[in-house]
Amino acid sequence: MTLNSTLEQAYDGSDTDFAFAQETPAAREPKLVPSRLKAVALPGDGIGPEIMEATQRILVAGGARIDWTTCEAGASANAKGAASGLPGETLDEIAKAGFVLKGPLETGIGAGGKSANVTLRKHFELYANVRPARRLPGVITPYMDRDIDLVVVRENVEDLYAGIEHMQTPNVAQCLKLITRAGSTKIAEAAFALAKAEGRKRVTVASKANIMKLSEGLFKQACEDVAAKHPTLQSDHMIIDNLAHRLVMSPEDFDVICTTNMNGDIISDLTAGLVGGLGLAPSANLGAWMSMFEAVHGSAPDIAGKGLANPTALLLAAIMMLRQGGKLAAAERIEQALYVTLEDGKDLTADMAGPRNVKAGSTVAFADRVISNLGRRSQNCPPAPKASLTMPKGKPQTTAVSAPTKRTDAGMDIFVEYGGSPTELAACLKAASADLPFTLAMISNRGLKVYPGTVPMADFADHWRCRFASRAPQDDLPEQQMAELMARISKFARWCHVERLQMIDGTPGFSVAQGQ
């Protein structure tokens, strides 16, 4: 017997979705609409299998007919030798299905594996992470009386999550923050498209462009370029730390928030905390050809197998999947049953029942209660936006090298490992470059200028940025002389890496040091 047939024994209707014209249970007559989605289920680790089984039962009872393929991922796959946590056959099944419902996945520490979550996002270019934060009926929080209904749209594959790190010296680690114009434009377009699809009015772009003027500044500019194409929507920009402050003070003021990967990771957890916590937080990861839906909480191995797990987050993620797949009626029917269950307060799992001093229910009992409430509607919480977000289709793209009007090399930064003083290092660097077409312009340590001028009263790491200006800026630096300079420096310091200092259309393509 297949998984589908096992699950569907509890459902006697035809292969249909339900659409109800009126709100009273007696007046609702089902409108038959062909409805089957092909989806991969990744039950995951810890409590994952329990909440997946509960969610699938509710989906079947609610009339959401899905052809499931269950695949392995996470710690168990790591243990079997899949370093990414994703066997090849799992990736193949996901590519064929187009939809994934994912439970929490662990990374097997002992196996030395990588994050299956990040691998999935990158492998399928799931560049848009959509995290709704909506006040849920009956959920007790400090903000339960506030009208919170916002969505964080987070760029999902680049930024610091490119994961490019190096030990520059034994005492200094570096992580590259990669922001691309194409990636920033795509996530901005997704944010504005979502706002239109859901009938929202405002998109707030959040960045740290006041400090990271090139990387976050590029993101801000790309978003503003997209905003100009959507004059019917309001748009504004906020510095990310001010946004965090404002979210705590007045979360009901926000509608759609578009931000970079690291900022979005932090802010979306903050917004989840406003409406009940990560145990109630769903997430969608959307790309051109595949969509993955997940609970954002962890695998909670300490309660696995004890019937204590709360499936709400995964169920809300499944409802998002139904909407994305165009199964709007089934999504609304199941969502309303969940809302009624939360309002009634019966058979809630311990994490939700505790504040109410009511008897907690098991994972199975909670799912049974939601199923028993199918057909009822919440009196306090209207349906979520009904429209699905249509992602632009297209094959994977390689960005062509774009030639600026004018580009010259103004010099280079050579990063070195050195254990002496900045004054001693400057003397050595000047001697090394004396007869070469470079002038020592600046030395910084941890981003702070230490030469020329007064040496600051600061702690110094053994990692120094040595900036050389070209005496005659030109299209390309003379590579022979560059190599010669680095060879000379190697006699008294170990160089770590080199960066060209480019002037692009007359604008510096590099930052200055603090105090410069």
C-alpha positions as CSV (number, residue, x, y, z in Angstrom):
1,M,0.0,0.0,0.0
2,T,1.4,3.4,-0.9
3,L,1.8,6.4,1.4
4,N,-1.0,8.2,-0.5
5,S,-3.5,5.4,-0.3
6,T,-2.8,4.9,3.4
7,L,-3.3,8.6,4.2
8,E,-6.4,8.9,2.0
9,Q,-8.3,6.0,3.7
10,A,-9.7,8.7,6.0
11,Y,-11.1,10.7,3.1
12,D,-14.0,9.4,1.0
13,G,-14.5,12.3,-1.4
14,S,-13.5,12.4,-5.0
15,D,-10.2,13.7,-6.2
16,T,-11.2,17.3,-5.7
17,D,-10.5,20.5,-3.9
18,F,-13.3,22.3,-2.0
19,A,-14.5,25.8,-2.7
20,F,-17.3,27.2,-0.5
21,A,-19.5,30.0,-1.7
22,Q,-21.0,30.9,1.7
23,E,-19.8,31.0,5.3
24,T,-22.5,29.0,7.1
25,P,-21.7,25.3,7.4
26,A,-25.2,24.3,6.3
27,A,-25.0,26.4,3.2
28,R,-21.6,25.3,2.0
29,E,-21.8,23.2,-1.1
30,P,-18.6,21.8,-2.5
31,K,-17.5,23.0,-5.9
32,L,-15.4,20.4,-7.6
33,V,-12.1,21.5,-9.0
34,P,-9.4,19.0,-10.2
35,S,-6.7,19.1,-7.5
36,R,-3.6,17.1,-7.2
37,L,-0.1,18.3,-6.4
38,K,3.1,16.3,-6.7
39,A,5.2,16.9,-3.6
40,V,8.2,15.5,-1.8
41,A,8.0,15.0,1.9
42,L,11.2,15.3,3.9
43,P,10.1,14.2,7.4
44,G,13.6,15.1,8.7
45,D,15.1,14.5,12.1
46,G,13.9,14.5,15.7
47,I,10.3,15.5,15.9
48,G,10.1,15.8,12.1
49,P,8.4,12.5,11.4
50,E,5.7,13.1,14.0
51,I,4.7,16.5,12.8
52,M,4.9,15.4,9.2
53,E,2.5,12.5,9.8
54,A,0.1,14.8,11.7
55,T,0.2,17.5,9.0
56,Q,-0.4,15.0,6.2
57,R,-3.4,13.5,8.0
58,I,-4.9,17.0,8.3
59,L,-4.2,17.8,4.7
60,V,-6.0,14.6,3.5
61,A,-9.0,15.2,5.8
62,G,-9.2,18.8,4.5
63,G,-9.5,17.7,0.9
64,A,-6.0,18.6,-0.2
65,R,-5.1,15.7,-2.5
66,I,-1.3,15.4,-2.9
67,D,0.8,12.7,-4.5
68,W,3.6,12.3,-1.9
69,T,7.1,10.9,-2.4
70,T,8.9,10.5,0.9
71,C,12.7,11.0,0.8
72,E,15.6,11.0,3.2
73,A,17.5,14.0,4.2
74,G,19.4,15.4,7.2
75,A,21.4,13.6,9.9
76,S,20.5,10.1,8.7
77,A,21.7,10.9,5.2
78,N,24.9,12.4,6.6
79,A,25.6,9.3,8.6
80,K,25.3,7.3,5.3
81,G,27.9,9.3,3.6
82,A,25.9,12.1,2.0
83,A,28.1,15.1,3.0
84,S,25.4,17.6,2.1
85,G,22.7,15.7,3.9
86,L,20.9,15.2,0.6
87,P,21.4,11.9,-1.4
88,G,21.4,12.2,-5.1
89,E,18.1,10.4,-5.4
90,T,16.4,12.9,-3.0
91,L,17.6,15.8,-5.2
92,D,16.3,13.9,-8.3
93,E,12.8,13.4,-6.8
94,I,12.6,17.1,-5.7
95,A,13.5,18.2,-9.2
96,K,10.7,16.1,-10.6
97,A,8.0,17.1,-8.1
98,G,8.5,20.9,-7.9
99,F,7.1,21.1,-4.4
100,V,8.7,20.1,-1.1
101,L,7.3,20.0,2.4
102,K,10.3,19.8,4.8
103,G,10.5,18.9,8.5
104,P,13.4,20.1,10.6
105,L,16.8,18.7,9.5
106,E,19.9,18.3,11.6
107,T,23.5,18.4,10.4
108,G,25.3,15.3,11.6
109,I,28.2,16.8,13.6
110,G,30.1,13.6,14.0
111,A,29.8,12.9,10.2
112,G,31.2,16.3,9.4
113,G,28.3,17.1,7.0
114,K,27.1,20.4,5.7
115,S,23.7,22.0,6.2
116,A,21.1,20.2,4.1
117,N,18.9,23.3,4.5
118,V,21.4,25.7,2.9
119,T,22.2,23.1,0.2
120,L,18.6,22.9,-0.9
121,R,18.3,26.6,-1.2
122,K,21.4,27.0,-3.2
123,H,21.1,23.9,-5.4
124,F,17.6,24.9,-6.6
125,E,18.2,28.7,-6.5
126,L,15.4,29.2,-4.0
127,Y,16.3,32.8,-3.8
128,A,13.1,34.1,-2.1
129,N,12.5,33.3,1.5
130,V,9.0,34.3,2.5
131,R,8.2,34.5,6.3
132,P,4.8,35.7,7.2
133,A,4.1,36.9,10.8
134,R,0.4,37.1,11.5
135,R,-1.4,37.3,14.7
136,L,-2.9,33.9,15.5
137,P,-6.2,33.7,17.3
138,G,-6.0,32.4,20.9
139,V,-2.2,32.4,21.0
140,I,-1.1,34.3,24.1
141,T,1.7,36.8,23.5
142,P,2.5,40.3,24.7
143,Y,1.3,41.5,21.3
144,M,-1.9,39.4,21.1
145,D,-4.1,42.6,20.9
146,R,-2.1,44.1,18.1
147,D,-3.1,43.8,14.5
148,I,0.1,42.2,13.2
149,D,0.1,41.0,9.6
150,L,3.4,41.4,7.8
151,V,5.7,39.4,5.6
152,V,9.5,39.3,5.6
153,V,10.9,38.6,2.1
154,R,14.6,37.7,2.6
155,E,17.2,37.1,-0.1
156,N,18.1,33.5,0.5
157,V,21.3,32.4,-1.3
158,E,24.0,35.0,-1.1
159,D,25.4,37.6,1.3
160,L,27.4,36.0,4.2
161,Y,25.6,32.8,3.5
162,A,27.8,32.3,0.5
163,G,29.9,30.7,3.2
164,I,33.2,31.8,1.8
165,E,35.5,32.0,4.8
166,H,39.3,31.9,5.3
167,M,41.7,32.0,8.2
168,Q,43.8,35.0,7.2
169,T,46.2,34.4,10.1
170,P,46.0,32.0,13.0
171,N,44.2,34.7,14.9
172,V,42.0,36.4,12.2
173,A,39.1,34.9,10.3
174,Q,37.4,36.5,7.3
175,C,34.0,35.9,5.8
176,L,33.2,37.4,2.4
177,K,29.8,39.2,2.1
178,L,28.8,38.8,-1.5
179,I,25.9,40.9,-2.7
180,T,25.1,40.8,-6.4
181,R,23.0,43.2,-8.5
182,A,21.1,40.3,-10.1
183,G,20.3,38.7,-6.7
184,S,19.2,42.0,-5.2
185,T,17.0,42.8,-8.2
186,K,15.4,39.3,-8.1
187,I,14.5,39.5,-4.4
188,A,13.1,43.0,-4.8
189,E,10.9,41.9,-7.7
190,A,9.6,39.0,-5.6
191,A,8.8,41.4,-2.7
192,F,6.9,43.8,-4.9
193,A,5.1,40.9,-6.7
194,L,4.1,39.4,-3.4
195,A,2.7,42.8,-2.2
196,K,0.6,43.1,-5.3
197,A,-0.6,39.4,-5.2
198,E,-1.7,39.8,-1.6
199,G,-3.2,43.2,-2.0
200,R,-0.7,44.8,0.3
201,K,0.2,48.5,0.1
202,R,3.8,49.1,1.2
203,V,7.3,47.5,0.8
204,T,10.0,48.5,3.3
205,V,13.5,47.9,2.1
206,A,15.9,47.3,5.1
207,S,19.7,47.5,4.8
208,K,22.8,48.5,6.6
209,A,23.9,50.7,3.8
210,N,25.1,53.4,6.2
211,I,28.0,51.2,7.2
212,M,28.5,48.7,4.3
213,K,28.1,51.3,1.6
214,L,29.2,49.1,-1.3
215,S,27.6,45.7,-0.5
216,E,24.4,46.8,1.3
217,G,24.4,50.0,-0.7
218,L,24.2,47.9,-3.9
219,F,21.2,46.0,-2.5
220,K,19.5,49.3,-1.5
221,Q,20.0,50.8,-5.0
222,A,18.8,47.7,-6.8
223,C,15.6,47.6,-4.6
224,E,15.0,51.3,-5.3
225,D,15.4,50.7,-9.1
226,V,12.7,48.0,-8.8
227,A,10.5,50.2,-6.7
228,A,10.4,52.8,-9.4
229,K,8.7,50.3,-11.7
230,H,5.8,49.9,-9.2
231,P,4.4,53.4,-8.6
232,T,1.1,52.1,-7.3
233,L,2.9,50.6,-4.2
234,Q,4.4,52.7,-1.4
235,S,8.0,52.0,-0.7
236,D,10.6,53.3,1.8
237,H,14.0,52.4,3.2
238,M,15.0,51.8,6.8
239,I,18.3,51.0,8.4
240,I,18.0,47.5,9.7
241,D,18.7,48.2,13.4
242,N,16.0,51.0,13.3
243,L,13.7,48.5,11.7
244,A,14.2,46.0,14.5
245,H,13.5,48.8,17.1
246,R,10.3,49.8,15.2
247,L,9.1,46.2,14.9
248,V,9.1,45.9,18.6
249,M,7.5,49.3,19.2
250,S,4.8,49.2,16.4
251,P,4.8,46.0,14.4
252,E,1.3,46.7,13.0
253,D,2.9,49.6,10.9
254,F,4.7,47.1,8.6
255,D,3.4,45.3,5.6
256,V,6.2,43.7,3.4
257,I,9.8,43.9,4.5
258,C,12.5,43.2,1.9
259,T,16.1,42.6,3.1
260,T,19.3,40.8,2.7
261,N,20.1,37.3,3.8
262,M,21.7,37.8,7.2
263,N,19.4,40.7,8.1
264,G,16.4,38.7,7.0
265,D,17.4,35.7,9.0
266,I,17.5,37.7,12.2
267,I,14.5,39.9,11.6
268,S,12.2,37.1,10.6
269,D,13.0,35.3,13.9
270,L,12.1,38.6,15.6
271,T,8.8,38.8,13.8
272,A,8.0,35.2,14.7
273,G,8.5,36.1,18.3
274,L,5.9,38.8,18.1
275,V,3.2,36.3,17.1
276,G,4.0,33.3,19.2
277,G,7.5,32.1,18.5
278,L,9.3,29.7,16.1
279,G,7.1,26.9,17.0
280,L,4.3,28.6,15.1
281,A,6.4,30.1,12.3
282,P,6.1,28.8,8.7
283,S,8.4,29.6,5.8
284,A,8.5,29.3,2.0
285,N,11.6,29.1,-0.1
286,L,10.7,30.0,-3.7
287,G,12.5,29.8,-6.9
288,A,11.7,29.7,-10.6
289,W,11.1,26.0,-10.8
290,M,10.8,24.7,-7.3
291,S,9.2,25.7,-4.0
292,M,10.1,24.4,-0.6
293,F,7.9,24.9,2.5
294,E,9.1,24.3,6.0
295,A,8.8,24.8,9.7
296,V,11.6,27.0,10.8
297,H,12.0,25.5,14.3
298,G,14.6,22.9,15.2
299,S,14.4,19.2,15.4
300,A,13.9,19.1,19.2
301,P,15.5,15.7,19.8
302,D,14.8,15.9,23.5
303,I,11.1,15.4,23.0
304,A,11.2,13.3,19.8
305,G,8.9,10.2,20.0
306,K,7.1,11.5,23.1
307,G,4.0,12.8,21.4
308,L,4.7,16.4,22.6
309,A,5.6,18.0,19.3
310,N,3.5,20.9,18.0
311,P,2.8,20.5,14.2
312,T,1.3,24.0,13.8
313,A,4.3,25.5,12.0
314,L,4.6,22.7,9.5
315,L,0.8,22.8,9.0
316,L,1.0,26.5,8.3
317,A,3.8,25.9,5.9
318,A,1.7,23.2,4.1
319,I,-1.1,25.8,3.8
320,M,1.4,28.1,2.2
321,M,2.3,25.3,-0.2
322,L,-1.4,24.7,-1.1
323,R,-1.8,28.4,-1.9
324,Q,1.4,28.5,-4.0
325,G,0.1,25.5,-5.9
326,G,-3.2,27.3,-6.6
327,K,-5.3,25.1,-4.1
328,L,-6.8,28.1,-2.4
329,A,-10.1,26.6,-1.2
330,A,-8.4,23.6,0.6
331,A,-5.8,26.0,2.1
332,E,-8.6,28.2,3.5
333,R,-10.6,25.3,4.8
334,I,-7.6,23.8,6.7
335,E,-6.4,27.2,7.9
336,Q,-9.8,28.1,9.4
337,A,-10.0,24.7,11.2
338,L,-6.6,25.5,12.7
339,Y,-7.7,28.9,13.8
340,V,-10.8,27.5,15.4
341,T,-8.7,24.9,17.2
342,L,-6.4,27.6,18.6
343,E,-9.4,29.7,19.7
344,D,-11.2,26.8,21.4
345,G,-8.0,25.8,23.3
346,K,-8.8,22.1,23.4
347,D,-6.1,19.5,22.9
348,L,-3.4,22.1,22.3
349,T,0.2,20.8,22.7
350,A,2.0,21.6,25.9
351,D,3.9,24.6,24.5
352,M,0.6,26.4,23.8
353,A,-1.6,24.9,26.5
354,G,0.7,25.9,29.4
355,P,-0.3,29.6,29.7
356,R,-4.0,28.7,29.7
357,N,-3.7,26.2,32.5
358,V,-5.6,23.6,30.4
359,K,-4.8,20.0,29.9
360,A,-2.2,19.6,27.1
361,G,-2.9,17.3,24.2
362,S,-0.6,15.1,22.3
363,T,0.6,15.6,18.7
364,V,-2.0,13.1,17.5
365,A,-4.8,14.6,19.7
366,F,-4.1,18.1,18.3
367,A,-4.2,16.8,14.7
368,D,-7.5,15.0,15.5
369,R,-9.0,18.2,16.9
370,V,-8.0,20.2,13.9
371,I,-9.7,17.6,11.7
372,S,-12.8,17.6,13.8
373,N,-13.0,21.4,13.3
374,L,-12.9,21.2,9.5
375,G,-15.9,23.2,8.1
376,R,-15.9,25.7,11.0
377,R,-14.7,29.2,10.6
378,S,-12.9,31.5,13.0
379,Q,-14.9,34.5,14.3
380,N,-11.7,36.5,15.1
381,C,-9.3,35.8,12.3
382,P,-10.3,36.2,8.6
383,P,-8.6,34.1,5.9
384,A,-5.1,35.0,5.0
385,P,-4.5,36.5,1.5
386,K,-5.7,34.1,-1.1
387,A,-3.5,34.8,-4.0
388,S,-0.3,32.8,-4.8
389,L,2.9,34.4,-5.8
390,T,3.9,33.7,-9.4
391,M,7.6,33.4,-9.7
392,P,9.2,34.3,-13.0
393,K,10.3,31.3,-15.0
394,G,13.7,31.1,-16.7
395,K,16.8,28.9,-17.0
396,P,19.7,29.4,-14.7
397,Q,21.6,32.5,-15.8
398,T,25.3,33.4,-15.9
399,T,25.8,37.2,-15.6
400,A,27.9,38.5,-18.4
401,V,30.8,40.8,-17.6
402,S,29.4,44.3,-18.0
403,A,31.8,46.9,-19.3
404,P,31.5,50.2,-17.5
405,T,32.0,53.4,-19.4
406,K,35.4,53.7,-17.8
407,R,37.3,51.5,-15.4
408,T,40.8,52.1,-14.1
409,D,43.0,50.4,-11.4
410,A,43.9,53.0,-8.8
411,G,46.1,50.7,-6.8
412,M,45.8,47.6,-4.6
413,D,45.3,46.4,-1.1
414,I,47.8,43.8,0.1
415,F,46.7,42.1,3.4
416,V,49.6,40.7,5.4
417,E,50.3,38.8,8.6
418,Y,52.8,40.8,10.6
419,G,53.7,40.8,14.3
420,G,55.4,44.2,14.7
421,S,54.3,47.8,15.1
422,P,52.5,49.8,12.4
423,T,55.5,52.2,12.2
424,E,57.9,49.3,11.6
425,L,55.6,47.8,9.0
426,A,55.3,51.1,7.2
427,A,59.1,51.5,7.0
428,C,59.5,48.0,5.5
429,L,56.7,48.6,3.0
430,K,58.1,51.9,1.8
431,A,61.5,50.3,1.3
432,A,59.9,47.4,-0.7
433,S,58.0,49.8,-3.1
434,A,60.6,52.5,-3.4
435,D,61.5,51.8,-7.1
436,L,58.1,50.4,-8.2
437,P,55.1,52.3,-9.6
438,F,53.3,52.1,-6.2
439,T,53.1,54.5,-3.2
440,L,52.2,53.3,0.3
441,A,49.0,55.3,0.9
442,M,47.6,53.8,4.1
443,I,47.8,50.9,6.6
444,S,44.8,49.8,8.6
445,N,44.2,47.2,11.3
446,R,40.7,45.8,11.9
447,G,39.4,48.6,9.6
448,L,41.1,51.4,11.5
449,K,43.7,53.6,9.9
450,V,47.1,53.3,11.7
451,Y,49.3,55.0,9.1
452,P,49.9,57.8,8.2
453,G,49.4,60.0,11.2
454,T,49.3,59.4,14.9
455,V,49.1,55.7,15.9
456,P,45.7,55.2,17.6
457,M,45.4,53.8,21.1
458,A,43.9,50.5,20.0
459,D,44.5,46.8,20.1
460,F,46.2,45.5,16.9
461,A,45.6,42.1,15.3
462,D,48.4,40.4,13.3
463,H,46.4,41.2,10.1
464,W,47.1,44.5,8.3
465,R,45.6,46.1,5.2
466,C,48.4,47.8,3.2
467,R,47.0,50.1,0.6
468,F,49.2,51.0,-2.3
469,A,48.2,53.7,-4.8
470,S,49.3,53.5,-8.4
471,R,51.5,56.4,-9.3
472,A,49.9,56.4,-12.7
473,P,46.4,55.0,-12.6
474,Q,45.7,52.9,-15.7
475,D,43.3,50.4,-17.1
476,D,45.2,47.5,-15.5
477,L,47.9,47.3,-12.9
478,P,51.3,46.2,-14.2
479,E,51.3,42.6,-13.2
480,Q,55.0,42.1,-13.2
481,Q,55.5,44.9,-10.8
482,M,52.6,43.7,-8.6
483,A,54.3,40.3,-8.4
484,E,57.6,41.9,-7.6
485,L,56.2,44.0,-4.8
486,M,54.5,40.9,-3.2
487,A,57.8,38.9,-3.5
488,R,59.6,41.7,-1.7
489,I,56.9,41.9,1.0
490,S,57.2,38.1,1.5
491,K,60.7,38.6,2.9
492,F,59.4,40.3,6.1
493,A,55.6,39.5,6.2
494,R,53.3,36.7,5.0
495,W,50.8,38.1,2.5
496,C,47.2,36.7,2.8
497,H,45.3,38.1,-0.2
498,V,45.2,41.0,-2.7
499,E,42.4,43.2,-3.9
500,R,42.4,45.5,-6.9
501,L,41.3,49.1,-6.1
502,Q,39.0,49.9,-9.1
503,M,37.6,53.2,-10.1
504,I,34.3,52.4,-12.0
505,D,32.9,55.2,-14.0
506,G,34.7,57.6,-11.8
507,T,33.4,56.2,-8.5
508,P,35.7,54.3,-6.1
509,G,34.9,50.6,-6.0
510,F,36.5,50.3,-2.6
511,S,36.0,51.4,1.0
512,V,38.2,53.7,3.0
513,A,39.4,52.9,6.5
514,Q,37.9,54.4,9.7
515,G,39.8,57.6,10.3
516,Q,41.0,57.9,6.8
